[in-house]
């Protein structure tokens, strides 16, 4: 898979406000672009919120160019515990997220999950914490070299 080219300061970037979700195509200067690439967010004035807010880059769908997601995903590596207790596969694995949102998470796993399976997740996971697990439905599975990248949608 090819790595996307680093955008230049003169290219428009599709950004969304973390507070209200408003999206805008903005041309960023070199400093702003550097901040977006390193911190995955920048501070900009939001006319909807009428204040300075954090903005993140929106990843368009590779095929249509439209936004793929209904809520913001943040690239964040957090510990996550994934548990499945099915007749043909039962496991508990502590791994890490690749990105998270209000509606779901993507994580790396050694387990051969399939779309449609329901798993129980606890994120962020910390040994000994007693927070309730969240049910998640597997919506995407992509095999990587020695593991899988799995996206789950939280079931409320």
Chimera marker file (.cmm) of the C-alpha trace (Angstrom):
<marker_set name="trace">
<marker id="1" x="0.000" y="0.000" z="0.000" r="1" g="1" b="0" radius="0.5"/>
<marker id="2" x="1.417" y="3.395" z="-0.986" r="1" g="1" b="0" radius="0.5"/>
<marker id="3" x="1.953" y="6.028" z="1.668" r="1" g="1" b="0" radius="0.5"/>
<marker id="4" x="0.036" y="9.245" z="0.891" r="1" g="1" b="0" radius="0.5"/>
<marker id="5" x="2.203" y="12.209" z="0.004" r="1" g="1" b="0" radius="0.5"/>
<marker id="6" x="2.640" y="14.874" z="2.648" r="1" g="1" b="0" radius="0.5"/>
<marker id="7" x="0.396" y="17.800" z="1.655" r="1" g="1" b="0" radius="0.5"/>
<marker id="8" x="2.012" y="21.114" z="0.832" r="1" g="1" b="0" radius="0.5"/>
<marker id="9" x="0.987" y="24.362" z="2.573" r="1" g="1" b="0" radius="0.5"/>
<marker id="10" x="-0.805" y="25.559" z="-0.572" r="1" g="1" b="0" radius="0.5"/>
<marker id="11" x="-3.163" y="22.544" z="-0.748" r="1" g="1" b="0" radius="0.5"/>
<marker id="12" x="-6.627" y="22.757" z="0.802" r="1" g="1" b="0" radius="0.5"/>
<marker id="13" x="-7.169" y="20.518" z="3.816" r="1" g="1" b="0" radius="0.5"/>
<marker id="14" x="-10.620" y="19.256" z="4.806" r="1" g="1" b="0" radius="0.5"/>
<marker id="15" x="-10.910" y="19.982" z="8.534" r="1" g="1" b="0" radius="0.5"/>
<marker id="16" x="-13.702" y="19.538" z="11.068" r="1" g="1" b="0" radius="0.5"/>
<marker id="17" x="-14.322" y="21.299" z="14.370" r="1" g="1" b="0" radius="0.5"/>
<marker id="18" x="-14.004" y="18.884" z="17.307" r="1" g="1" b="0" radius="0.5"/>
<marker id="19" x="-16.756" y="20.734" z="19.180" r="1" g="1" b="0" radius="0.5"/>
<marker id="20" x="-19.562" y="21.070" z="16.633" r="1" g="1" b="0" radius="0.5"/>
<marker id="21" x="-18.459" y="18.983" z="13.629" r="1" g="1" b="0" radius="0.5"/>
<marker id="22" x="-18.541" y="21.859" z="11.109" r="1" g="1" b="0" radius="0.5"/>
<marker id="23" x="-16.328" y="21.052" z="8.131" r="1" g="1" b="0" radius="0.5"/>
<marker id="24" x="-14.284" y="23.471" z="6.034" r="1" g="1" b="0" radius="0.5"/>
<marker id="25" x="-11.683" y="23.256" z="3.297" r="1" g="1" b="0" radius="0.5"/>
<marker id="26" x="-8.831" y="25.447" z="4.523" r="1" g="1" b="0" radius="0.5"/>
<marker id="27" x="-5.458" y="26.409" z="3.107" r="1" g="1" b="0" radius="0.5"/>
<marker id="28" x="-2.975" y="26.109" z="5.946" r="1" g="1" b="0" radius="0.5"/>
<marker id="29" x="0.334" y="27.926" z="6.230" r="1" g="1" b="0" radius="0.5"/>
<marker id="30" x="3.521" y="25.904" z="6.838" r="1" g="1" b="0" radius="0.5"/>
<marker id="31" x="3.304" y="26.290" z="10.641" r="1" g="1" b="0" radius="0.5"/>
<marker id="32" x="-0.348" y="25.175" z="10.775" r="1" g="1" b="0" radius="0.5"/>
<marker id="33" x="0.324" y="22.237" z="8.463" r="1" g="1" b="0" radius="0.5"/>
<marker id="34" x="3.279" y="21.147" z="10.595" r="1" g="1" b="0" radius="0.5"/>
<marker id="35" x="1.103" y="21.343" z="13.722" r="1" g="1" b="0" radius="0.5"/>
<marker id="36" x="-1.682" y="19.318" z="12.047" r="1" g="1" b="0" radius="0.5"/>
<marker id="37" x="0.761" y="16.634" z="10.927" r="1" g="1" b="0" radius="0.5"/>
<marker id="38" x="2.489" y="16.346" z="14.310" r="1" g="1" b="0" radius="0.5"/>
<marker id="39" x="-0.419" y="16.840" z="16.755" r="1" g="1" b="0" radius="0.5"/>
<marker id="40" x="-3.277" y="15.707" z="14.445" r="1" g="1" b="0" radius="0.5"/>
<marker id="41" x="-5.162" y="18.903" z="15.299" r="1" g="1" b="0" radius="0.5"/>
<marker id="42" x="-4.868" y="22.669" z="15.051" r="1" g="1" b="0" radius="0.5"/>
<marker id="43" x="-6.609" y="25.574" z="16.783" r="1" g="1" b="0" radius="0.5"/>
<marker id="44" x="-8.899" y="27.660" z="14.561" r="1" g="1" b="0" radius="0.5"/>
<marker id="45" x="-11.810" y="30.033" z="15.079" r="1" g="1" b="0" radius="0.5"/>
<marker id="46" x="-15.171" y="28.298" z="14.588" r="1" g="1" b="0" radius="0.5"/>
<marker id="47" x="-18.033" y="30.523" z="13.456" r="1" g="1" b="0" radius="0.5"/>
<marker id="48" x="-20.619" y="28.013" z="14.748" r="1" g="1" b="0" radius="0.5"/>
<marker id="49" x="-19.062" y="27.780" z="18.219" r="1" g="1" b="0" radius="0.5"/>
<marker id="50" x="-18.020" y="31.448" z="18.119" r="1" g="1" b="0" radius="0.5"/>
<marker id="51" x="-14.719" y="30.630" z="19.809" r="1" g="1" b="0" radius="0.5"/>
<marker id="52" x="-11.291" y="29.150" z="19.193" r="1" g="1" b="0" radius="0.5"/>
<marker id="53" x="-11.628" y="25.343" z="18.936" r="1" g="1" b="0" radius="0.5"/>
<marker id="54" x="-9.532" y="22.322" z="17.961" r="1" g="1" b="0" radius="0.5"/>
<marker id="55" x="-9.845" y="21.113" z="14.357" r="1" g="1" b="0" radius="0.5"/>
<marker id="56" x="-8.798" y="17.743" z="12.926" r="1" g="1" b="0" radius="0.5"/>
<marker id="57" x="-8.257" y="16.445" z="9.420" r="1" g="1" b="0" radius="0.5"/>
<marker id="58" x="-11.147" y="14.559" z="7.835" r="1" g="1" b="0" radius="0.5"/>
<marker id="59" x="-10.144" y="11.525" z="5.821" r="1" g="1" b="0" radius="0.5"/>
<marker id="60" x="-12.188" y="11.339" z="2.607" r="1" g="1" b="0" radius="0.5"/>
<marker id="61" x="-13.252" y="7.997" z="1.135" r="1" g="1" b="0" radius="0.5"/>
<marker id="62" x="-10.661" y="6.828" z="-1.398" r="1" g="1" b="0" radius="0.5"/>
<marker id="63" x="-13.333" y="6.021" z="-3.995" r="1" g="1" b="0" radius="0.5"/>
<marker id="64" x="-15.911" y="8.812" z="-3.727" r="1" g="1" b="0" radius="0.5"/>
<marker id="65" x="-13.911" y="11.605" z="-2.074" r="1" g="1" b="0" radius="0.5"/>
<marker id="66" x="-16.766" y="12.085" z="0.434" r="1" g="1" b="0" radius="0.5"/>
<marker id="67" x="-16.316" y="11.850" z="4.189" r="1" g="1" b="0" radius="0.5"/>
<marker id="68" x="-16.505" y="8.206" z="5.293" r="1" g="1" b="0" radius="0.5"/>
<marker id="69" x="-17.414" y="8.670" z="8.919" r="1" g="1" b="0" radius="0.5"/>
<marker id="70" x="-20.284" y="10.205" z="10.826" r="1" g="1" b="0" radius="0.5"/>
<marker id="71" x="-18.190" y="11.152" z="13.862" r="1" g="1" b="0" radius="0.5"/>
<marker id="72" x="-14.626" y="12.278" z="14.299" r="1" g="1" b="0" radius="0.5"/>
<marker id="73" x="-11.984" y="9.586" z="14.668" r="1" g="1" b="0" radius="0.5"/>
<marker id="74" x="-8.848" y="10.433" z="16.557" r="1" g="1" b="0" radius="0.5"/>
<marker id="75" x="-5.658" y="8.507" z="15.867" r="1" g="1" b="0" radius="0.5"/>
<marker id="76" x="-4.867" y="7.417" z="19.386" r="1" g="1" b="0" radius="0.5"/>
<marker id="77" x="-3.077" y="4.395" z="20.805" r="1" g="1" b="0" radius="0.5"/>
<marker id="78" x="-4.952" y="3.418" z="23.959" r="1" g="1" b="0" radius="0.5"/>
<marker id="79" x="-4.946" y="0.066" z="25.749" r="1" g="1" b="0" radius="0.5"/>
<marker id="80" x="-8.101" y="-1.896" z="24.940" r="1" g="1" b="0" radius="0.5"/>
<marker id="81" x="-9.361" y="-5.230" z="26.226" r="1" g="1" b="0" radius="0.5"/>
<marker id="82" x="-11.338" y="-7.252" z="23.693" r="1" g="1" b="0" radius="0.5"/>
<marker id="83" x="-13.352" y="-10.260" z="24.816" r="1" g="1" b="0" radius="0.5"/>
<marker id="84" x="-15.326" y="-12.792" z="22.804" r="1" g="1" b="0" radius="0.5"/>
<marker id="85" x="-17.178" y="-15.791" z="24.193" r="1" g="1" b="0" radius="0.5"/>
<marker id="86" x="-18.645" y="-17.592" z="21.179" r="1" g="1" b="0" radius="0.5"/>
<marker id="87" x="-19.072" y="-21.329" z="20.701" r="1" g="1" b="0" radius="0.5"/>
<marker id="88" x="-16.354" y="-21.547" z="18.036" r="1" g="1" b="0" radius="0.5"/>
<marker id="89" x="-14.000" y="-18.838" z="19.369" r="1" g="1" b="0" radius="0.5"/>
<marker id="90" x="-13.440" y="-17.567" z="22.899" r="1" g="1" b="0" radius="0.5"/>
<marker id="91" x="-10.645" y="-15.236" z="23.967" r="1" g="1" b="0" radius="0.5"/>
<marker id="92" x="-9.676" y="-12.186" z="25.990" r="1" g="1" b="0" radius="0.5"/>
<marker id="93" x="-6.915" y="-10.025" z="24.511" r="1" g="1" b="0" radius="0.5"/>
<marker id="94" x="-5.337" y="-6.796" z="25.692" r="1" g="1" b="0" radius="0.5"/>
<marker id="95" x="-4.112" y="-4.824" z="22.681" r="1" g="1" b="0" radius="0.5"/>
<marker id="96" x="-4.164" y="-1.177" z="21.540" r="1" g="1" b="0" radius="0.5"/>
<marker id="97" x="-6.415" y="1.078" z="19.509" r="1" g="1" b="0" radius="0.5"/>
<marker id="98" x="-5.352" y="2.638" z="16.228" r="1" g="1" b="0" radius="0.5"/>
<marker id="99" x="-8.129" y="5.239" z="16.349" r="1" g="1" b="0" radius="0.5"/>
<marker id="100" x="-11.245" y="5.906" z="18.408" r="1" g="1" b="0" radius="0.5"/>
<marker id="101" x="-14.474" y="7.859" z="18.174" r="1" g="1" b="0" radius="0.5"/>
<marker id="102" x="-17.742" y="8.174" z="20.073" r="1" g="1" b="0" radius="0.5"/>
<marker id="103" x="-19.221" y="5.487" z="17.841" r="1" g="1" b="0" radius="0.5"/>
<marker id="104" x="-16.439" y="2.915" z="17.708" r="1" g="1" b="0" radius="0.5"/>
<marker id="105" x="-12.791" y="1.983" z="17.636" r="1" g="1" b="0" radius="0.5"/>
<marker id="106" x="-10.219" y="0.383" z="15.389" r="1" g="1" b="0" radius="0.5"/>
<marker id="107" x="-7.644" y="-1.908" z="16.961" r="1" g="1" b="0" radius="0.5"/>
<marker id="108" x="-4.955" y="-4.434" z="16.118" r="1" g="1" b="0" radius="0.5"/>
<marker id="109" x="-5.567" y="-8.057" z="17.122" r="1" g="1" b="0" radius="0.5"/>
<marker id="110" x="-4.119" y="-11.528" z="16.671" r="1" g="1" b="0" radius="0.5"/>
<marker id="111" x="-7.639" y="-13.032" z="16.620" r="1" g="1" b="0" radius="0.5"/>
<marker id="112" x="-9.404" y="-14.041" z="13.372" r="1" g="1" b="0" radius="0.5"/>
<marker id="113" x="-12.573" y="-11.962" z="13.801" r="1" g="1" b="0" radius="0.5"/>
<marker id="114" x="-15.208" y="-11.627" z="11.067" r="1" g="1" b="0" radius="0.5"/>
<marker id="115" x="-17.640" y="-8.859" z="10.121" r="1" g="1" b="0" radius="0.5"/>
<marker id="116" x="-20.882" y="-9.086" z="12.078" r="1" g="1" b="0" radius="0.5"/>
<marker id="117" x="-19.362" y="-10.701" z="15.191" r="1" g="1" b="0" radius="0.5"/>
<marker id="118" x="-20.129" y="-9.055" z="18.526" r="1" g="1" b="0" radius="0.5"/>
<marker id="119" x="-17.313" y="-8.501" z="21.003" r="1" g="1" b="0" radius="0.5"/>
<marker id="120" x="-17.087" y="-6.843" z="24.391" r="1" g="1" b="0" radius="0.5"/>
<marker id="121" x="-14.520" y="-4.044" z="24.672" r="1" g="1" b="0" radius="0.5"/>
<marker id="122" x="-13.140" y="-1.956" z="27.485" r="1" g="1" b="0" radius="0.5"/>
<marker id="123" x="-11.326" y="1.193" z="26.373" r="1" g="1" b="0" radius="0.5"/>
<marker id="124" x="-9.232" y="2.680" z="27.802" r="1" g="1" b="0" radius="0.5"/>
<marker id="125" x="-8.247" y="-0.475" z="29.662" r="1" g="1" b="0" radius="0.5"/>
<marker id="126" x="-6.272" y="-0.401" z="32.887" r="1" g="1" b="0" radius="0.5"/>
<marker id="127" x="-5.541" y="-3.527" z="34.922" r="1" g="1" b="0" radius="0.5"/>
<marker id="128" x="-7.851" y="-3.683" z="37.935" r="1" g="1" b="0" radius="0.5"/>
<marker id="129" x="-10.344" y="-1.011" z="36.742" r="1" g="1" b="0" radius="0.5"/>
<marker id="130" x="-13.970" y="-2.076" z="37.018" r="1" g="1" b="0" radius="0.5"/>
<marker id="131" x="-15.591" y="0.061" z="34.310" r="1" g="1" b="0" radius="0.5"/>
<marker id="132" x="-18.390" y="-1.687" z="32.412" r="1" g="1" b="0" radius="0.5"/>
<marker id="133" x="-17.577" y="-3.215" z="29.038" r="1" g="1" b="0" radius="0.5"/>
<marker id="134" x="-19.168" y="-1.926" z="25.845" r="1" g="1" b="0" radius="0.5"/>
<marker id="135" x="-20.635" y="-4.236" z="23.223" r="1" g="1" b="0" radius="0.5"/>
<marker id="136" x="-19.194" y="-3.716" z="19.750" r="1" g="1" b="0" radius="0.5"/>
<marker id="137" x="-20.167" y="-5.107" z="16.349" r="1" g="1" b="0" radius="0.5"/>
<marker id="138" x="-17.288" y="-5.858" z="13.977" r="1" g="1" b="0" radius="0.5"/>
<marker id="139" x="-17.819" y="-3.745" z="10.846" r="1" g="1" b="0" radius="0.5"/>
<marker id="140" x="-14.434" y="-4.103" z="9.111" r="1" g="1" b="0" radius="0.5"/>
<marker id="141" x="-11.585" y="-6.613" z="9.178" r="1" g="1" b="0" radius="0.5"/>
<marker id="142" x="-8.366" y="-6.195" z="7.246" r="1" g="1" b="0" radius="0.5"/>
<marker id="143" x="-5.596" y="-8.780" z="7.477" r="1" g="1" b="0" radius="0.5"/>
<marker id="144" x="-2.138" y="-7.316" z="7.976" r="1" g="1" b="0" radius="0.5"/>
<marker id="145" x="1.142" y="-9.261" z="7.906" r="1" g="1" b="0" radius="0.5"/>
<marker id="146" x="0.825" y="-11.146" z="11.207" r="1" g="1" b="0" radius="0.5"/>
<marker id="147" x="-2.388" y="-9.719" z="12.672" r="1" g="1" b="0" radius="0.5"/>
<marker id="148" x="-5.718" y="-8.102" z="11.794" r="1" g="1" b="0" radius="0.5"/>
<marker id="149" x="-6.932" y="-4.523" z="11.889" r="1" g="1" b="0" radius="0.5"/>
<marker id="150" x="-10.505" y="-4.603" z="13.185" r="1" g="1" b="0" radius="0.5"/>
<marker id="151" x="-13.085" y="-1.816" z="13.392" r="1" g="1" b="0" radius="0.5"/>
<marker id="152" x="-16.016" y="-2.132" z="15.761" r="1" g="1" b="0" radius="0.5"/>
<marker id="153" x="-19.113" y="0.014" z="16.047" r="1" g="1" b="0" radius="0.5"/>
<marker id="154" x="-20.324" y="0.394" z="19.611" r="1" g="1" b="0" radius="0.5"/>
<marker id="155" x="-23.803" y="-1.041" z="20.187" r="1" g="1" b="0" radius="0.5"/>
<marker id="156" x="-25.756" y="1.112" z="22.615" r="1" g="1" b="0" radius="0.5"/>
<link id1="1" id2="2" r="1" g="1" b="0" radius="0.2"/>
<link id1="2" id2="3" r="1" g="1" b="0" radius="0.2"/>
<link id1="3" id2="4" r="1" g="1" b="0" radius="0.2"/>
<link id1="4" id2="5" r="1" g="1" b="0" radius="0.2"/>
<link id1="5" id2="6" r="1" g="1" b="0" radius="0.2"/>
<link id1="6" id2="7" r="1" g="1" b="0" radius="0.2"/>
<link id1="7" id2="8" r="1" g="1" b="0" radius="0.2"/>
<link id1="8" id2="9" r="1" g="1" b="0" radius="0.2"/>
<link id1="9" id2="10" r="1" g="1" b="0" radius="0.2"/>
<link id1="10" id2="11" r="1" g="1" b="0" radius="0.2"/>
<link id1="11" id2="12" r="1" g="1" b="0" radius="0.2"/>
<link id1="12" id2="13" r="1" g="1" b="0" radius="0.2"/>
<link id1="13" id2="14" r="1" g="1" b="0" radius="0.2"/>
<link id1="14" id2="15" r="1" g="1" b="0" radius="0.2"/>
<link id1="15" id2="16" r="1" g="1" b="0" radius="0.2"/>
<link id1="16" id2="17" r="1" g="1" b="0" radius="0.2"/>
<link id1="17" id2="18" r="1" g="1" b="0" radius="0.2"/>
<link id1="18" id2="19" r="1" g="1" b="0" radius="0.2"/>
<link id1="19" id2="20" r="1" g="1" b="0" radius="0.2"/>
<link id1="20" id2="21" r="1" g="1" b="0" radius="0.2"/>
<link id1="21" id2="22" r="1" g="1" b="0" radius="0.2"/>
<link id1="22" id2="23" r="1" g="1" b="0" radius="0.2"/>
<link id1="23" id2="24" r="1" g="1" b="0" radius="0.2"/>
<link id1="24" id2="25" r="1" g="1" b="0" radius="0.2"/>
<link id1="25" id2="26" r="1" g="1" b="0" radius="0.2"/>
<link id1="26" id2="27" r="1" g="1" b="0" radius="0.2"/>
<link id1="27" id2="28" r="1" g="1" b="0" radius="0.2"/>
<link id1="28" id2="29" r="1" g="1" b="0" radius="0.2"/>
<link id1="29" id2="30" r="1" g="1" b="0" radius="0.2"/>
<link id1="30" id2="31" r="1" g="1" b="0" radius="0.2"/>
<link id1="31" id2="32" r="1" g="1" b="0" radius="0.2"/>
<link id1="32" id2="33" r="1" g="1" b="0" radius="0.2"/>
<link id1="33" id2="34" r="1" g="1" b="0" radius="0.2"/>
<link id1="34" id2="35" r="1" g="1" b="0" radius="0.2"/>
<link id1="35" id2="36" r="1" g="1" b="0" radius="0.2"/>
<link id1="36" id2="37" r="1" g="1" b="0" radius="0.2"/>
<link id1="37" id2="38" r="1" g="1" b="0" radius="0.2"/>
<link id1="38" id2="39" r="1" g="1" b="0" radius="0.2"/>
<link id1="39" id2="40" r="1" g="1" b="0" radius="0.2"/>
<link id1="40" id2="41" r="1" g="1" b="0" radius="0.2"/>
<link id1="41" id2="42" r="1" g="1" b="0" radius="0.2"/>
<link id1="42" id2="43" r="1" g="1" b="0" radius="0.2"/>
<link id1="43" id2="44" r="1" g="1" b="0" radius="0.2"/>
<link id1="44" id2="45" r="1" g="1" b="0" radius="0.2"/>
<link id1="45" id2="46" r="1" g="1" b="0" radius="0.2"/>
<link id1="46" id2="47" r="1" g="1" b="0" radius="0.2"/>
<link id1="47" id2="48" r="1" g="1" b="0" radius="0.2"/>
<link id1="48" id2="49" r="1" g="1" b="0" radius="0.2"/>
<link id1="49" id2="50" r="1" g="1" b="0" radius="0.2"/>
<link id1="50" id2="51" r="1" g="1" b="0" radius="0.2"/>
<link id1="51" id2="52" r="1" g="1" b="0" radius="0.2"/>
<link id1="52" id2="53" r="1" g="1" b="0" radius="0.2"/>
<link id1="53" id2="54" r="1" g="1" b="0" radius="0.2"/>
<link id1="54" id2="55" r="1" g="1" b="0" radius="0.2"/>
<link id1="55" id2="56" r="1" g="1" b="0" radius="0.2"/>
<link id1="56" id2="57" r="1" g="1" b="0" radius="0.2"/>
<link id1="57" id2="58" r="1" g="1" b="0" radius="0.2"/>
<link id1="58" id2="59" r="1" g="1" b="0" radius="0.2"/>
<link id1="59" id2="60" r="1" g="1" b="0" radius="0.2"/>
<link id1="60" id2="61" r="1" g="1" b="0" radius="0.2"/>
<link id1="61" id2="62" r="1" g="1" b="0" radius="0.2"/>
<link id1="62" id2="63" r="1" g="1" b="0" radius="0.2"/>
<link id1="63" id2="64" r="1" g="1" b="0" radius="0.2"/>
<link id1="64" id2="65" r="1" g="1" b="0" radius="0.2"/>
<link id1="65" id2="66" r="1" g="1" b="0" radius="0.2"/>
<link id1="66" id2="67" r="1" g="1" b="0" radius="0.2"/>
<link id1="67" id2="68" r="1" g="1" b="0" radius="0.2"/>
<link id1="68" id2="69" r="1" g="1" b="0" radius="0.2"/>
<link id1="69" id2="70" r="1" g="1" b="0" radius="0.2"/>
<link id1="70" id2="71" r="1" g="1" b="0" radius="0.2"/>
<link id1="71" id2="72" r="1" g="1" b="0" radius="0.2"/>
<link id1="72" id2="73" r="1" g="1" b="0" radius="0.2"/>
<link id1="73" id2="74" r="1" g="1" b="0" radius="0.2"/>
<link id1="74" id2="75" r="1" g="1" b="0" radius="0.2"/>
<link id1="75" id2="76" r="1" g="1" b="0" radius="0.2"/>
<link id1="76" id2="77" r="1" g="1" b="0" radius="0.2"/>
<link id1="77" id2="78" r="1" g="1" b="0" radius="0.2"/>
<link id1="78" id2="79" r="1" g="1" b="0" radius="0.2"/>
<link id1="79" id2="80" r="1" g="1" b="0" radius="0.2"/>
<link id1="80" id2="81" r="1" g="1" b="0" radius="0.2"/>
<link id1="81" id2="82" r="1" g="1" b="0" radius="0.2"/>
<link id1="82" id2="83" r="1" g="1" b="0" radius="0.2"/>
<link id1="83" id2="84" r="1" g="1" b="0" radius="0.2"/>
<link id1="84" id2="85" r="1" g="1" b="0" radius="0.2"/>
<link id1="85" id2="86" r="1" g="1" b="0" radius="0.2"/>
<link id1="86" id2="87" r="1" g="1" b="0" radius="0.2"/>
<link id1="87" id2="88" r="1" g="1" b="0" radius="0.2"/>
<link id1="88" id2="89" r="1" g="1" b="0" radius="0.2"/>
<link id1="89" id2="90" r="1" g="1" b="0" radius="0.2"/>
<link id1="90" id2="91" r="1" g="1" b="0" radius="0.2"/>
<link id1="91" id2="92" r="1" g="1" b="0" radius="0.2"/>
<link id1="92" id2="93" r="1" g="1" b="0" radius="0.2"/>
<link id1="93" id2="94" r="1" g="1" b="0" radius="0.2"/>
<link id1="94" id2="95" r="1" g="1" b="0" radius="0.2"/>
<link id1="95" id2="96" r="1" g="1" b="0" radius="0.2"/>
<link id1="96" id2="97" r="1" g="1" b="0" radius="0.2"/>
<link id1="97" id2="98" r="1" g="1" b="0" radius="0.2"/>
<link id1="98" id2="99" r="1" g="1" b="0" radius="0.2"/>
<link id1="99" id2="100" r="1" g="1" b="0" radius="0.2"/>
<link id1="100" id2="101" r="1" g="1" b="0" radius="0.2"/>
<link id1="101" id2="102" r="1" g="1" b="0" radius="0.2"/>
<link id1="102" id2="103" r="1" g="1" b="0" radius="0.2"/>
<link id1="103" id2="104" r="1" g="1" b="0" radius="0.2"/>
<link id1="104" id2="105" r="1" g="1" b="0" radius="0.2"/>
<link id1="105" id2="106" r="1" g="1" b="0" radius="0.2"/>
<link id1="106" id2="107" r="1" g="1" b="0" radius="0.2"/>
<link id1="107" id2="108" r="1" g="1" b="0" radius="0.2"/>
<link id1="108" id2="109" r="1" g="1" b="0" radius="0.2"/>
<link id1="109" id2="110" r="1" g="1" b="0" radius="0.2"/>
<link id1="110" id2="111" r="1" g="1" b="0" radius="0.2"/>
<link id1="111" id2="112" r="1" g="1" b="0" radius="0.2"/>
<link id1="112" id2="113" r="1" g="1" b="0" radius="0.2"/>
<link id1="113" id2="114" r="1" g="1" b="0" radius="0.2"/>
<link id1="114" id2="115" r="1" g="1" b="0" radius="0.2"/>
<link id1="115" id2="116" r="1" g="1" b="0" radius="0.2"/>
<link id1="116" id2="117" r="1" g="1" b="0" radius="0.2"/>
<link id1="117" id2="118" r="1" g="1" b="0" radius="0.2"/>
<link id1="118" id2="119" r="1" g="1" b="0" radius="0.2"/>
<link id1="119" id2="120" r="1" g="1" b="0" radius="0.2"/>
<link id1="120" id2="121" r="1" g="1" b="0" radius="0.2"/>
<link id1="121" id2="122" r="1" g="1" b="0" radius="0.2"/>
<link id1="122" id2="123" r="1" g="1" b="0" radius="0.2"/>
<link id1="123" id2="124" r="1" g="1" b="0" radius="0.2"/>
<link id1="124" id2="125" r="1" g="1" b="0" radius="0.2"/>
<link id1="125" id2="126" r="1" g="1" b="0" radius="0.2"/>
<link id1="126" id2="127" r="1" g="1" b="0" radius="0.2"/>
<link id1="127" id2="128" r="1" g="1" b="0" radius="0.2"/>
<link id1="128" id2="129" r="1" g="1" b="0" radius="0.2"/>
<link id1="129" id2="130" r="1" g="1" b="0" radius="0.2"/>
<link id1="130" id2="131" r="1" g="1" b="0" radius="0.2"/>
<link id1="131" id2="132" r="1" g="1" b="0" radius="0.2"/>
<link id1="132" id2="133" r="1" g="1" b="0" radius="0.2"/>
<link id1="133" id2="134" r="1" g="1" b="0" radius="0.2"/>
<link id1="134" id2="135" r="1" g="1" b="0" radius="0.2"/>
<link id1="135" id2="136" r="1" g="1" b="0" radius="0.2"/>
<link id1="136" id2="137" r="1" g="1" b="0" radius="0.2"/>
<link id1="137" id2="138" r="1" g="1" b="0" radius="0.2"/>
<link id1="138" id2="139" r="1" g="1" b="0" radius="0.2"/>
<link id1="139" id2="140" r="1" g="1" b="0" radius="0.2"/>
<link id1="140" id2="141" r="1" g="1" b="0" radius="0.2"/>
<link id1="141" id2="142" r="1" g="1" b="0" radius="0.2"/>
<link id1="142" id2="143" r="1" g="1" b="0" radius="0.2"/>
<link id1="143" id2="144" r="1" g="1" b="0" radius="0.2"/>
<link id1="144" id2="145" r="1" g="1" b="0" radius="0.2"/>
<link id1="145" id2="146" r="1" g="1" b="0" radius="0.2"/>
<link id1="146" id2="147" r="1" g="1" b="0" radius="0.2"/>
<link id1="147" id2="148" r="1" g="1" b="0" radius="0.2"/>
<link id1="148" id2="149" r="1" g="1" b="0" radius="0.2"/>
<link id1="149" id2="150" r="1" g="1" b="0" radius="0.2"/>
<link id1="150" id2="151" r="1" g="1" b="0" radius="0.2"/>
<link id1="151" id2="152" r="1" g="1" b="0" radius="0.2"/>
<link id1="152" id2="153" r="1" g="1" b="0" radius="0.2"/>
<link id1="153" id2="154" r="1" g="1" b="0" radius="0.2"/>
<link id1="154" id2="155" r="1" g="1" b="0" radius="0.2"/>
<link id1="155" id2="156" r="1" g="1" b="0" radius="0.2"/>
</marker_set>
